[in-house]
């Protein structure tokens, strides 16, 4: 099967978070045909193994996507579809690069491909399941970086779910409404983040808030307001310490008895050193393919935030695609870049001897 046909068929299979079974089964079938020892693990991840000796290289990518139907089509050398960039394109790159490295007969390492489930939701179920199952010498995370860029770090994350209830009152009265309380809380979080970001010019160094949901209503006797705030955490910000700060902010605006805060998806930022054998292997491979290598630090999160602290091995994220297209209606991958990324990663795998 051609690598482009493989990717197209993979993208055509819906795989919303928590509904990845069909996509995982597809990968197991195709990886088996390509010579992998392939199966699904107990978390639902698609696993493919190659090689019998040498250092262990974990290729950890996610196979779930966000919602939204992007019609699958070819146009001007591009493949459109949900997941082409985030992150089925990078995982397809893993499959074909590992298979080609094995076909040379000179694969110097053992490779385990992990098509992880539930990365796009706060559970990171697939990655959390495998960190206790393997002890790799190197790890590559499948995320879009462009074929000639290497990602070294991701910011951390914290989701804050706010719920406020209070007795209904006339809008002409003095009581602050439930929606107003929610807005005041959001503004307080914004101000707190602004104070933390003084003299921090780079986005990677800033504590960045985003209002991801707000809703309100009532039944005539009681009014309520819900909101969800996402926080992107820089290095040095401990999620648990931040939770304590956020709880203190909430108390300024309404009694705790009227407001409930719950927290989800807490993980710290993670950054890998630039000078590692793995990063150096990518630099050499990109240069050998007439590219100019560069390094990135992303303001989002990935399964690097889970695997990096657990495995403590050289780790980078790599994959074709423009990450600004993640989650958008225009999501697509340039097929020439996809092929270049396969060439680069094949060379990297053939060079990881220690």
C-alpha atoms as a printed R data frame, in Angstrom:
    type eleno elety resid chain resno       x      y      z
1   ATOM     1    CA   UNK     A     1   0.000  0.000  0.000
2   ATOM     2    CA   UNK     A     2   1.182  3.515 -0.810
3   ATOM     3    CA   UNK     A     3   1.875  5.852  2.132
4   ATOM     4    CA   UNK     A     4  -0.621  8.409  0.821
5   ATOM     5    CA   UNK     A     5  -3.398  5.847  0.416
6   ATOM     6    CA   UNK     A     6  -2.648  4.639  3.927
7   ATOM     7    CA   UNK     A     7  -3.041  8.163  5.327
8   ATOM     8    CA   UNK     A     8  -6.203  8.865  3.344
9   ATOM     9    CA   UNK     A     9  -7.899  5.686  4.587
10  ATOM    10    CA   UNK     A    10  -6.776  6.417  8.140
11  ATOM    11    CA   UNK     A    11  -8.185  9.957  7.995
12  ATOM    12    CA   UNK     A    12 -11.501  8.727  6.588
13  ATOM    13    CA   UNK     A    13 -12.134  6.698  9.755
14  ATOM    14    CA   UNK     A    14 -13.819  8.886 12.410
15  ATOM    15    CA   UNK     A    15 -11.952  8.666 15.717
16  ATOM    16    CA   UNK     A    16 -13.317 11.183 18.158
17  ATOM    17    CA   UNK     A    17 -11.807 10.932 21.619
18  ATOM    18    CA   UNK     A    18 -13.217  7.861 23.414
19  ATOM    19    CA   UNK     A    19 -14.362  6.441 20.054
20  ATOM    20    CA   UNK     A    20 -11.044  5.353 18.518
21  ATOM    21    CA   UNK     A    21 -11.715  1.603 18.174
22  ATOM    22    CA   UNK     A    22 -12.198  1.511 14.389
23  ATOM    23    CA   UNK     A    23  -9.108  3.610 13.742
24  ATOM    24    CA   UNK     A    24  -7.051  1.459 16.118
25  ATOM    25    CA   UNK     A    25  -8.218 -1.723 14.402
26  ATOM    26    CA   UNK     A    26  -7.296 -0.236 11.021
27  ATOM    27    CA   UNK     A    27  -3.787  0.500 12.267
28  ATOM    28    CA   UNK     A    28  -3.341 -2.986 13.709
29  ATOM    29    CA   UNK     A    29  -4.361 -4.559 10.404
30  ATOM    30    CA   UNK     A    30  -2.128 -2.334  8.273
31  ATOM    31    CA   UNK     A    31   0.865 -2.522 10.612
32  ATOM    32    CA   UNK     A    32   0.601 -6.316 10.623
33  ATOM    33    CA   UNK     A    33   0.669 -6.278  6.816
34  ATOM    34    CA   UNK     A    34   3.815 -4.132  6.953
35  ATOM    35    CA   UNK     A    35   5.598 -6.619  9.217
36  ATOM    36    CA   UNK     A    36   4.928 -5.201 12.665
37  ATOM    37    CA   UNK     A    37   3.932 -7.245 15.681
38  ATOM    38    CA   UNK     A    38   0.684 -5.347 16.110
39  ATOM    39    CA   UNK     A    39  -2.183 -5.453 18.602
40  ATOM    40    CA   UNK     A    40  -4.450 -3.284 20.756
41  ATOM    41    CA   UNK     A    41  -3.565 -2.983 24.416
42  ATOM    42    CA   UNK     A    42  -5.990 -2.851 27.334
43  ATOM    43    CA   UNK     A    43  -6.348  0.929 27.089
44  ATOM    44    CA   UNK     A    44  -7.371  0.677 23.431
45  ATOM    45    CA   UNK     A    45  -4.072  1.952 22.054
46  ATOM    46    CA   UNK     A    46  -2.834  0.590 18.724
47  ATOM    47    CA   UNK     A    47   0.613 -0.924 19.310
48  ATOM    48    CA   UNK     A    48   3.180 -1.904 16.672
49  ATOM    49    CA   UNK     A    49   6.595 -3.382 17.459
50  ATOM    50    CA   UNK     A    50   9.666 -3.853 15.273
51  ATOM    51    CA   UNK     A    51  13.239 -4.965 15.871
52  ATOM    52    CA   UNK     A    52  14.863 -7.343 18.319
53  ATOM    53    CA   UNK     A    53  17.978 -5.586 19.595
54  ATOM    54    CA   UNK     A    54  19.433 -2.203 20.424
55  ATOM    55    CA   UNK     A    55  17.969  0.778 22.299
56  ATOM    56    CA   UNK     A    56  14.189  1.056 22.583
57  ATOM    57    CA   UNK     A    57  12.618  3.956 20.708
58  ATOM    58    CA   UNK     A    58   9.015  4.846 21.582
59  ATOM    59    CA   UNK     A    59   7.056  6.567 18.822
60  ATOM    60    CA   UNK     A    60   4.080  7.933 20.750
61  ATOM    61    CA   UNK     A    61   1.347  9.617 18.745
62  ATOM    62    CA   UNK     A    62  -2.367 10.055 19.252
63  ATOM    63    CA   UNK     A    63  -5.070  8.714 16.974
64  ATOM    64    CA   UNK     A    64  -8.082 10.571 18.361
65  ATOM    65    CA   UNK     A    65  -9.347 13.830 16.907
66  ATOM    66    CA   UNK     A    66 -11.567 16.701 17.896
67  ATOM    67    CA   UNK     A    67 -15.035 16.959 16.393
68  ATOM    68    CA   UNK     A    68 -16.054 18.631 13.176
69  ATOM    69    CA   UNK     A    69 -16.289 17.025  9.767
70  ATOM    70    CA   UNK     A    70 -13.697 18.244  7.271
71  ATOM    71    CA   UNK     A    71 -14.504 16.625  3.891
72  ATOM    72    CA   UNK     A    72 -11.665 14.322  2.847
73  ATOM    73    CA   UNK     A    73 -10.325 15.407 -0.518
74  ATOM    74    CA   UNK     A    74  -7.174 16.028 -2.538
75  ATOM    75    CA   UNK     A    75  -6.535 19.565 -3.708
76  ATOM    76    CA   UNK     A    76  -3.357 21.193 -5.068
77  ATOM    77    CA   UNK     A    77  -1.040 18.570 -3.610
78  ATOM    78    CA   UNK     A    78  -2.764 18.613 -0.223
79  ATOM    79    CA   UNK     A    79  -4.924 16.105  1.623
80  ATOM    80    CA   UNK     A    80  -7.796 17.672  3.556
81  ATOM    81    CA   UNK     A    81  -9.566 15.982  6.447
82  ATOM    82    CA   UNK     A    82  -9.934 15.964 10.211
83  ATOM    83    CA   UNK     A    83  -6.733 14.593 11.697
84  ATOM    84    CA   UNK     A    84  -4.470 15.109  8.683
85  ATOM    85    CA   UNK     A    85  -2.352 17.426 10.832
86  ATOM    86    CA   UNK     A    86  -3.458 16.655 14.396
87  ATOM    87    CA   UNK     A    87  -2.259 14.003 14.525
88  ATOM    88    CA   UNK     A    88  -2.931 11.167 12.071
89  ATOM    89    CA   UNK     A    89  -0.420 12.612  9.616
90  ATOM    90    CA   UNK     A    90   2.431 12.437 12.153
91  ATOM    91    CA   UNK     A    91   1.428  8.911 13.224
92  ATOM    92    CA   UNK     A    92   1.265  7.711  9.615
93  ATOM    93    CA   UNK     A    93   4.770  9.146  9.296
94  ATOM    94    CA   UNK     A    94   5.809  6.940 12.228
95  ATOM    95    CA   UNK     A    95   4.366  3.826 10.593
96  ATOM    96    CA   UNK     A    96   6.022  4.311  7.229
97  ATOM    97    CA   UNK     A    97   9.381  5.499  8.558
98  ATOM    98    CA   UNK     A    98   9.663  2.536 10.937
99  ATOM    99    CA   UNK     A    99   8.635  0.087  8.213
100 ATOM   100    CA   UNK     A   100  11.166  1.495  5.754
101 ATOM   101    CA   UNK     A   101  13.932  1.500  8.334
102 ATOM   102    CA   UNK     A   102  13.207 -2.171  9.030
103 ATOM   103    CA   UNK     A   103  13.134 -3.009  5.321
104 ATOM   104    CA   UNK     A   104  16.724 -1.808  4.931
105 ATOM   105    CA   UNK     A   105  17.843 -4.729  7.091
106 ATOM   106    CA   UNK     A   106  19.956 -2.339  9.177
107 ATOM   107    CA   UNK     A   107  17.558 -1.190 11.888
108 ATOM   108    CA   UNK     A   108  19.853 -0.686 14.914
109 ATOM   109    CA   UNK     A   109  17.110 -0.253 17.509
110 ATOM   110    CA   UNK     A   110  13.856 -1.688 18.767
111 ATOM   111    CA   UNK     A   111  10.826  0.401 17.938
112 ATOM   112    CA   UNK     A   112   7.415  0.516 19.580
113 ATOM   113    CA   UNK     A   113   4.696  2.577 17.934
114 ATOM   114    CA   UNK     A   114   1.916  3.677 20.264
115 ATOM   115    CA   UNK     A   115  -1.251  5.042 18.678
116 ATOM   116    CA   UNK     A   116  -2.619  6.578 21.854
117 ATOM   117    CA   UNK     A   117  -6.256  7.241 22.678
118 ATOM   118    CA   UNK     A   118  -7.856 10.239 24.397
119 ATOM   119    CA   UNK     A   119  -5.113 12.810 23.926
120 ATOM   120    CA   UNK     A   120  -7.583 15.480 22.835
121 ATOM   121    CA   UNK     A   121  -9.415 15.272 26.158
122 ATOM   122    CA   UNK     A   122  -7.946 15.944 29.563
123 ATOM   123    CA   UNK     A   123  -7.531 12.258 30.479
124 ATOM   124    CA   UNK     A   124  -4.564 11.432 28.183
125 ATOM   125    CA   UNK     A   125  -5.702  7.865 28.818
126 ATOM   126    CA   UNK     A   126  -3.464  6.188 26.257
127 ATOM   127    CA   UNK     A   127  -0.249  7.910 27.300
128 ATOM   128    CA   UNK     A   128  -0.907  7.482 31.008
129 ATOM   129    CA   UNK     A   129  -1.462  3.764 30.456
130 ATOM   130    CA   UNK     A   130   1.823  3.113 28.624
131 ATOM   131    CA   UNK     A   131   4.240  5.072 30.784
132 ATOM   132    CA   UNK     A   132   4.391  2.173 33.228
133 ATOM   133    CA   UNK     A   133   4.669 -0.438 30.471
134 ATOM   134    CA   UNK     A   134   7.855  0.720 28.716
135 ATOM   135    CA   UNK     A   135  11.218  2.200 29.608
136 ATOM   136    CA   UNK     A   136  12.458  3.641 26.303
137 ATOM   137    CA   UNK     A   137  15.889  5.042 25.644
138 ATOM   138    CA   UNK     A   138  14.385  7.629 23.294
139 ATOM   139    CA   UNK     A   139  10.891  8.965 22.704
140 ATOM   140    CA   UNK     A   140   9.403 10.824 19.746
141 ATOM   141    CA   UNK     A   141   5.954 12.381 20.153
142 ATOM   142    CA   UNK     A   142   3.815 12.546 17.004
143 ATOM   143    CA   UNK     A   143   2.706 16.167 16.668
144 ATOM   144    CA   UNK     A   144   2.906 18.601 13.752
145 ATOM   145    CA   UNK     A   145   6.046 20.718 13.673
146 ATOM   146    CA   UNK     A   146   6.759 20.908  9.909
147 ATOM   147    CA   UNK     A   147   9.201 18.443  8.375
148 ATOM   148    CA   UNK     A   148  12.251 20.572  9.252
149 ATOM   149    CA   UNK     A   149  11.314 21.626 12.789
150 ATOM   150    CA   UNK     A   150  11.761 19.806 16.100
151 ATOM   151    CA   UNK     A   151   9.612 20.587 19.140
152 ATOM   152    CA   UNK     A   152  11.427 20.503 22.474
153 ATOM   153    CA   UNK     A   153   8.746 21.566 24.921
154 ATOM   154    CA   UNK     A   154   5.096 22.191 25.704
155 ATOM   155    CA   UNK     A   155   3.377 24.365 28.245
156 ATOM   156    CA   UNK     A   156   1.370 22.849 31.063
157 ATOM   157    CA   UNK     A   157  -2.401 22.975 31.487
158 ATOM   158    CA   UNK     A   158  -5.136 23.416 34.040
159 ATOM   159    CA   UNK     A   159  -8.895 23.459 33.396
160 ATOM   160    CA   UNK     A   160 -11.083 25.299 35.900
161 ATOM   161    CA   UNK     A   161 -14.824 24.489 35.949
162 ATOM   162    CA   UNK     A   162 -16.888 27.144 37.743
163 ATOM   163    CA   UNK     A   163 -20.485 26.677 38.937
164 ATOM   164    CA   UNK     A   164 -22.403 29.328 40.858
165 ATOM   165    CA   UNK     A   165 -25.980 29.243 42.188
166 ATOM   166    CA   UNK     A   166 -27.984 31.871 44.051
167 ATOM   167    CA   UNK     A   167 -31.622 32.826 44.749
168 ATOM   168    CA   UNK     A   168 -33.360 34.616 41.906
169 ATOM   169    CA   UNK     A   169 -33.770 38.382 42.295
170 ATOM   170    CA   UNK     A   170 -35.164 41.256 40.244
171 ATOM   171    CA   UNK     A   171 -32.693 42.697 37.763
172 ATOM   172    CA   UNK     A   172 -33.371 46.181 39.176
173 ATOM   173    CA   UNK     A   173 -32.250 45.098 42.636
174 ATOM   174    CA   UNK     A   174 -28.827 45.346 44.264
175 ATOM   175    CA   UNK     A   175 -27.936 41.645 44.141
176 ATOM   176    CA   UNK     A   176 -25.167 40.843 41.676
177 ATOM   177    CA   UNK     A   177 -26.493 38.296 39.202
178 ATOM   178    CA   UNK     A   178 -25.084 34.805 38.769
179 ATOM   179    CA   UNK     A   179 -23.700 35.614 35.289
180 ATOM   180    CA   UNK     A   180 -22.077 38.779 36.659
181 ATOM   181    CA   UNK     A   181 -20.405 36.722 39.386
182 ATOM   182    CA   UNK     A   182 -19.022 34.411 36.707
183 ATOM   183    CA   UNK     A   183 -17.704 37.392 34.738
184 ATOM   184    CA   UNK     A   184 -16.089 38.895 37.826
185 ATOM   185    CA   UNK     A   185 -14.334 35.603 38.520
186 ATOM   186    CA   UNK     A   186 -13.069 35.442 34.927
187 ATOM   187    CA   UNK     A   187 -11.776 39.025 35.124
188 ATOM   188    CA   UNK     A   188  -9.998 38.225 38.391
189 ATOM   189    CA   UNK     A   189  -8.262 35.246 36.788
190 ATOM   190    CA   UNK     A   190  -7.229 37.455 33.870
191 ATOM   191    CA   UNK     A   191  -5.779 40.069 36.219
192 ATOM   192    CA   UNK     A   192  -3.923 37.436 38.209
193 ATOM   193    CA   UNK     A   193  -2.342 36.067 35.032
194 ATOM   194    CA   UNK     A   194  -1.479 39.564 33.832
195 ATOM   195    CA   UNK     A   195   0.385 40.221 37.092
196 ATOM   196    CA   UNK     A   196   2.317 36.961 36.730
197 ATOM   197    CA   UNK     A   197   3.351 37.853 33.178
198 ATOM   198    CA   UNK     A   198   5.030 41.176 33.933
199 ATOM   199    CA   UNK     A   199   8.371 41.393 32.063
200 ATOM   200    CA   UNK     A   200   7.789 38.002 30.427
201 ATOM   201    CA   UNK     A   201   7.806 38.665 26.696
202 ATOM   202    CA   UNK     A   202   7.779 35.128 25.273
203 ATOM   203    CA   UNK     A   203   4.446 33.301 25.160
204 ATOM   204    CA   UNK     A   204   6.154 30.135 26.397
205 ATOM   205    CA   UNK     A   205   7.004 31.988 29.631
206 ATOM   206    CA   UNK     A   206   3.521 33.391 30.234
207 ATOM   207    CA   UNK     A   207   0.523 32.118 32.184
208 ATOM   208    CA   UNK     A   208  -2.217 32.354 29.560
209 ATOM   209    CA   UNK     A   209  -5.951 32.174 30.394
210 ATOM   210    CA   UNK     A   210  -8.764 31.446 27.940
211 ATOM   211    CA   UNK     A   211 -12.523 31.479 28.499
212 ATOM   212    CA   UNK     A   212 -13.687 28.246 26.931
213 ATOM   213    CA   UNK     A   213 -17.336 28.101 28.037
214 ATOM   214    CA   UNK     A   214 -19.885 30.352 29.699
215 ATOM   215    CA   UNK     A   215 -23.601 29.650 30.228
216 ATOM   216    CA   UNK     A   216 -26.337 30.721 32.609
217 ATOM   217    CA   UNK     A   217 -29.983 30.153 33.377
218 ATOM   218    CA   UNK     A   218 -32.588 29.813 36.072
219 ATOM   219    CA   UNK     A   219 -35.937 28.325 37.073
220 ATOM   220    CA   UNK     A   220 -37.554 31.413 38.600
221 ATOM   221    CA   UNK     A   221 -36.380 30.535 42.100
222 ATOM   222    CA   UNK     A   222 -32.694 29.975 41.591
223 ATOM   223    CA   UNK     A   223 -30.201 31.304 39.021
224 ATOM   224    CA   UNK     A   224 -26.985 29.627 37.957
225 ATOM   225    CA   UNK     A   225 -23.885 30.314 35.883
226 ATOM   226    CA   UNK     A   226 -21.253 27.908 34.565
227 ATOM   227    CA   UNK     A   227 -17.914 28.638 32.981
228 ATOM   228    CA   UNK     A   228 -14.754 26.791 32.031
229 ATOM   229    CA   UNK     A   229 -11.415 28.557 32.044
230 ATOM   230    CA   UNK     A   230  -8.347 27.030 30.442
231 ATOM   231    CA   UNK     A   231  -4.924 27.975 31.749
232 ATOM   232    CA   UNK     A   232  -1.678 27.345 29.858
233 ATOM   233    CA   UNK     A   233   1.129 27.023 32.371
234 ATOM   234    CA   UNK     A   234   4.752 28.093 31.862
235 ATOM   235    CA   UNK     A   235   7.696 26.304 33.406
236 ATOM   236    CA   UNK     A   236   7.925 26.783 37.134
237 ATOM   237    CA   UNK     A   237   4.177 26.958 37.751
238 ATOM   238    CA   UNK     A   238   2.994 24.034 39.824
239 ATOM   239    CA   UNK     A   239  -0.621 23.100 38.988
240 ATOM   240    CA   UNK     A   240  -1.513 22.320 42.602
241 ATOM   241    CA   UNK     A   241  -0.154 25.642 43.836
242 ATOM   242    CA   UNK     A   242  -2.118 27.390 41.095
243 ATOM   243    CA   UNK     A   243  -5.311 25.619 42.194
244 ATOM   244    CA   UNK     A   244  -4.839 27.100 45.678
245 ATOM   245    CA   UNK     A   245  -4.471 30.589 44.168
246 ATOM   246    CA   UNK     A   246  -7.576 30.168 41.999
247 ATOM   247    CA   UNK     A   247  -9.664 29.042 44.967
248 ATOM   248    CA   UNK     A   248  -8.577 32.151 46.872
249 ATOM   249    CA   UNK     A   249  -9.616 34.392 43.969
250 ATOM   250    CA   UNK     A   250 -13.096 32.875 43.865
251 ATOM   251    CA   UNK     A   251 -13.785 33.604 47.552
252 ATOM   252    CA   UNK     A   252 -13.416 37.338 46.862
253 ATOM   253    CA   UNK     A   253 -16.623 37.424 44.801
254 ATOM   254    CA   UNK     A   254 -19.123 35.032 46.294
255 ATOM   255    CA   UNK     A   255 -19.491 32.770 49.342
256 ATOM   256    CA   UNK     A   256 -17.941 29.347 48.862
257 ATOM   257    CA   UNK     A   257 -21.306 27.824 49.708
258 ATOM   258    CA   UNK     A   258 -22.722 29.360 46.511
259 ATOM   259    CA   UNK     A   259 -19.849 28.448 44.197
260 ATOM   260    CA   UNK     A   260 -18.185 25.199 43.261
261 ATOM   261    CA   UNK     A   261 -14.813 24.967 41.554
262 ATOM   262    CA   UNK     A   262 -13.568 21.715 40.062
263 ATOM   263    CA   UNK     A   263 -10.263 21.175 38.315
264 ATOM   264    CA   UNK     A   264  -9.251 18.884 35.482
265 ATOM   265    CA   UNK     A   265  -6.286 18.030 33.276
266 ATOM   266    CA   UNK     A   266  -3.608 19.422 35.572
267 ATOM   267    CA   UNK     A   267  -0.111 18.905 34.191
268 ATOM   268    CA   UNK     A   268   3.084 20.963 34.415
269 ATOM   269    CA   UNK     A   269   5.052 22.295 31.484
270 ATOM   270    CA   UNK     A   270   7.839 20.134 30.109
271 ATOM   271    CA   UNK     A   271  10.930 21.030 28.130
272 ATOM   272    CA   UNK     A   272  13.679 18.730 26.828
273 ATOM   273    CA   UNK     A   273  17.301 19.876 26.383
274 ATOM   274    CA   UNK     A   274  18.368 20.792 22.867
275 ATOM   275    CA   UNK     A   275  21.709 18.954 22.951
276 ATOM   276    CA   UNK     A   276  20.677 15.287 23.101
277 ATOM   277    CA   UNK     A   277  21.586 12.381 20.796
278 ATOM   278    CA   UNK     A   278  17.972 12.321 19.607
279 ATOM   279    CA   UNK     A   279  17.762 16.021 18.760
280 ATOM   280    CA   UNK     A   280  21.166 15.814 17.093
281 ATOM   281    CA   UNK     A   281  19.984 12.885 14.969
282 ATOM   282    CA   UNK     A   282  17.078 14.982 13.710
283 ATOM   283    CA   UNK     A   283  19.369 17.907 12.908
284 ATOM   284    CA   UNK     A   284  21.608 15.651 10.823
285 ATOM   285    CA   UNK     A   285  18.667 14.009  9.052
286 ATOM   286    CA   UNK     A   286  16.996 17.328  8.184
287 ATOM   287    CA   UNK     A   287  20.250 18.724  6.823
288 ATOM   288    CA   UNK     A   288  20.798 15.550  4.789
289 ATOM   289    CA   UNK     A   289  17.393 16.212  3.194
290 ATOM   290    CA   UNK     A   290  18.423 19.771  2.237
291 ATOM   291    CA   UNK     A   291  16.484 21.375  5.053
292 ATOM   292    CA   UNK     A   292  17.400 23.987  7.641
293 ATOM   293    CA   UNK     A   293  16.538 22.579 11.077
294 ATOM   294    CA   UNK     A   294  14.887 24.682 13.747
295 ATOM   295    CA   UNK     A   295  13.605 24.177 17.288
296 ATOM   296    CA   UNK     A   296  10.164 25.012 18.664
297 ATOM   297    CA   UNK     A   297   8.510 25.433 22.053
298 ATOM   298    CA   UNK     A   298   4.727 25.112 21.857
299 ATOM   299    CA   UNK     A   299   2.130 26.992 23.882
300 ATOM   300    CA   UNK     A   300  -0.235 24.005 23.919
301 ATOM   301    CA   UNK     A   301   0.141 20.608 25.560
302 ATOM   302    CA   UNK     A   302   0.786 17.116 24.223
303 ATOM   303    CA   UNK     A   303   1.531 13.637 25.478
304 ATOM   304    CA   UNK     A   304   5.105 14.873 25.996
305 ATOM   305    CA   UNK     A   305   3.780 16.391 29.242
306 ATOM   306    CA   UNK     A   306   2.902 12.849 30.361
307 ATOM   307    CA   UNK     A   307   5.776 10.821 28.907
308 ATOM   308    CA   UNK     A   308   8.637 13.250 29.476
309 ATOM   309    CA   UNK     A   309   8.559 13.334 33.296
310 ATOM   310    CA   UNK     A   310   7.826  9.591 33.493
311 ATOM   311    CA   UNK     A   311  10.469  8.261 31.107
312 ATOM   312    CA   UNK     A   312  13.206 10.859 31.671
313 ATOM   313    CA   UNK     A   313  14.849 10.013 28.349
314 ATOM   314    CA   UNK     A   314  15.758 12.221 25.384
315 ATOM   315    CA   UNK     A   315  12.423 13.279 23.895
316 ATOM   316    CA   UNK     A   316  11.219 15.505 21.067
317 ATOM   317    CA   UNK     A   317   7.989 15.993 19.153
318 ATOM   318    CA   UNK     A   318   8.065 15.681 15.388
319 ATOM   319    CA   UNK     A   319   5.686 15.379 12.486
320 ATOM   320    CA   UNK     A   320   4.647 17.002  9.225
321 ATOM   321    CA   UNK     A   321   1.972 19.652  9.107
322 ATOM   322    CA   UNK     A   322   1.220 23.218 10.114
323 ATOM   323    CA   UNK     A   323   0.026 23.238 13.719
324 ATOM   324    CA   UNK     A   324  -1.915 26.465 13.137
325 ATOM   325    CA   UNK     A   325  -4.382 24.255 11.216
326 ATOM   326    CA   UNK     A   326  -5.100 22.072 14.275
327 ATOM   327    CA   UNK     A   327  -8.831 21.847 15.038
328 ATOM   328    CA   UNK     A   328  -9.749 24.188 12.139
329 ATOM   329    CA   UNK     A   329 -12.214 23.725  9.256
330 ATOM   330    CA   UNK     A   330  -9.259 24.072  6.851
331 ATOM   331    CA   UNK     A   331  -7.178 21.221  8.299
332 ATOM   332    CA   UNK     A   332  -4.932 19.727  5.620
333 ATOM   333    CA   UNK     A   333  -1.453 18.380  5.067
334 ATOM   334    CA   UNK     A   334   0.915 19.072  2.178
335 ATOM   335    CA   UNK     A   335   1.684 15.627  0.791
336 ATOM   336    CA   UNK     A   336   5.219 16.512 -0.301
337 ATOM   337    CA   UNK     A   337   5.976 17.521  3.295
338 ATOM   338    CA   UNK     A   338   4.507 14.262  4.562
339 ATOM   339    CA   UNK     A   339   6.900 12.335  2.314
340 ATOM   340    CA   UNK     A   340   9.849 14.465  3.428
341 ATOM   341    CA   UNK     A   341   9.044 13.794  7.078
342 ATOM   342    CA   UNK     A   342   9.039 10.044  6.383
343 ATOM   343    CA   UNK     A   343  12.514 10.358  4.854
344 ATOM   344    CA   UNK     A   344  13.814 12.349  7.814
345 ATOM   345    CA   UNK     A   345  12.410  9.991 10.445
346 ATOM   346    CA   UNK     A   346  13.672  6.928  8.582
347 ATOM   347    CA   UNK     A   347  17.179  8.386  8.719
348 ATOM   348    CA   UNK     A   348  16.796  9.180 12.415
349 ATOM   349    CA   UNK     A   349  15.776  5.611 13.262
350 ATOM   350    CA   UNK     A   350  18.660  4.177 11.265
351 ATOM   351    CA   UNK     A   351  21.075  6.390 13.204
352 ATOM   352    CA   UNK     A   352  19.978  5.666 16.792
353 ATOM   353    CA   UNK     A   353  22.593  3.101 17.776
354 ATOM   354    CA   UNK     A   354  23.182  3.955 21.440
